[in-house]
Amino acid sequence: TYAADLAEATLKLIDTGSQGLYHVTNAGQCSRFEWAAYILKIRGWDGVLKPAKSSEFQLPAERPAYSVLDNFPLARTIGVEMPPWKDATDRFLKAME
């Protein structure tokens, strides 16, 4: 989730006086591998990226195999959909230039 999009959605939730728990994430879905591959592709990297299984990493907490979040309650409450993850990634990378 791009922090700028998270901040905008949070402000809209505050403006509406909403209460409760909301998943706030950019629209669409991708794996960490797909996200990394997308970033490297648009950056023009021509190396080899190999996928790895989560079990190959010694992480302090278990990670779910599938963890896509549902933004529907957020969109219904604030009246707008979160931007797609590719758009958010593009804007983030441009901001980092």
Buried (B, 14 or more C-beta within 10 A) or exposed (E): BBEEBBEBBEEBBEEEEEEEEBEBBBBBEBEEEEEBBBBEEEEEEEEEEEEEEEEEEEEEEEEEEEEEEEBEEBBEBBEEEBBEBBBBBBBBEEEEE
